[in-house]
Amino acid sequence: MLARGAEVGWLGFPGLVEPELCFFHGNVSGSLNEPPTYLIDGVAINGVSGGPVFDERAHLIGLVSAYIPNRVDAQTTLPGLAALVPINGIRFFMENNMSARIL
């Protein structure tokens, strides 16, 4: 597990600047147990979901899965959290449910 405060970066193809690949970064703010999810203080706009997430050593640690907005009321939206699925959970699923051989 990554510690709170750990810096991460991710890549994606947001529809705002097609066809350009964009880089984003943030820090681990927390985690959820079910399903296993890192919560990141960073943006995951449309087109970034499924993008790879790396730690400061450029190790693949997960995939962007969602953006959780922080809505104060119907008119006010504050910065939210990016959600990412840890790569070990994805690997476990692929090996056990898809008979994948991961190298």
C-alpha positions as CSV (number, residue, x, y, z in Angstrom):
1,M,0.0,0.0,0.0
2,L,1.1,3.5,-0.7
3,A,1.4,5.9,2.2
4,R,-0.8,9.0,2.6
5,G,1.1,11.9,1.0
6,A,2.8,9.7,-1.6
7,E,3.1,11.5,-5.0
8,V,1.6,9.8,-8.0
9,G,1.2,10.7,-11.7
10,W,-1.2,9.4,-14.4
11,L,-1.7,9.7,-18.1
12,G,-4.8,9.9,-20.2
13,F,-6.5,11.3,-23.3
14,P,-9.1,13.8,-22.2
15,G,-11.4,14.9,-24.9
16,L,-10.5,18.6,-24.3
17,V,-7.2,18.3,-26.2
18,E,-7.6,15.4,-28.6
19,P,-5.6,13.6,-29.7
20,E,-2.9,14.7,-27.2
21,L,-1.8,12.6,-24.2
22,C,-1.9,14.6,-21.0
23,F,-0.1,14.1,-17.7
24,F,-1.6,14.7,-14.3
25,H,-0.3,14.4,-10.7
26,G,-1.4,14.4,-7.1
27,N,-0.9,12.8,-3.7
28,V,-2.5,9.9,-2.0
29,S,-5.1,11.3,0.4
30,G,-6.5,8.0,1.7
31,S,-7.9,4.6,0.6
32,L,-11.0,2.5,0.7
33,N,-11.0,-1.2,1.5
34,E,-14.1,-2.3,-0.5
35,P,-13.4,-2.2,-3.3
36,P,-9.7,-1.6,-2.9
37,T,-9.2,2.0,-4.0
38,Y,-6.7,4.8,-3.6
39,L,-8.1,8.3,-3.2
40,I,-5.9,10.9,-4.8
41,D,-6.1,14.7,-4.5
42,G,-6.0,15.2,-8.3
43,V,-8.2,15.5,-11.3
44,A,-9.4,12.6,-13.5
45,I,-11.5,14.3,-16.2
46,N,-13.4,12.5,-19.0
47,G,-11.0,10.4,-21.1
48,V,-8.5,9.7,-18.3
49,S,-10.3,6.7,-16.9
50,G,-8.3,3.5,-17.4
51,G,-5.1,5.5,-17.7
52,P,-2.0,4.1,-16.0
53,V,-0.9,5.5,-12.6
54,F,2.8,5.6,-11.6
55,D,4.7,6.2,-8.3
56,E,7.8,8.5,-8.0
57,R,10.0,5.6,-9.2
58,A,7.9,5.1,-12.4
59,H,6.4,1.8,-11.1
60,L,2.9,1.1,-12.4
61,I,0.7,1.1,-9.3
62,G,-2.8,1.2,-10.7
63,L,-5.4,2.5,-13.1
64,V,-7.6,5.6,-12.9
65,S,-11.2,4.4,-12.3
66,A,-13.2,7.5,-11.5
67,Y,-13.4,11.1,-10.3
68,I,-15.4,11.7,-7.1
69,P,-16.7,15.4,-7.1
70,N,-17.0,17.4,-3.9
71,R,-20.4,19.1,-4.2
72,V,-21.2,21.6,-1.5
73,D,-24.7,22.3,-3.0
74,A,-26.4,22.3,-6.4
75,Q,-24.4,25.4,-7.5
76,T,-21.0,24.8,-5.9
77,T,-18.5,22.1,-6.8
78,L,-15.1,22.1,-5.1
79,P,-12.1,20.0,-6.1
80,G,-12.8,16.3,-5.6
81,L,-10.7,13.1,-5.5
82,A,-9.5,10.9,-8.2
83,A,-10.0,7.2,-7.5
84,L,-7.6,4.5,-8.7
85,V,-7.7,0.7,-8.6
86,P,-4.4,-0.8,-7.3
87,I,-2.6,-2.9,-9.9
88,N,-2.3,-5.9,-7.6
89,G,-6.2,-6.2,-7.5
90,I,-6.3,-6.0,-11.3
91,R,-3.6,-8.7,-11.6
92,F,-5.4,-11.0,-9.1
93,F,-8.7,-10.6,-11.0
94,M,-7.1,-11.3,-14.4
95,E,-5.2,-14.4,-13.1
96,N,-8.1,-15.9,-11.3
97,N,-11.1,-15.0,-13.5
98,M,-9.6,-14.8,-17.0
99,S,-6.8,-17.4,-16.7
100,A,-4.3,-14.7,-17.7
101,R,-0.6,-15.3,-17.3
102,I,1.0,-12.1,-16.1
103,L,4.7,-11.7,-16.6
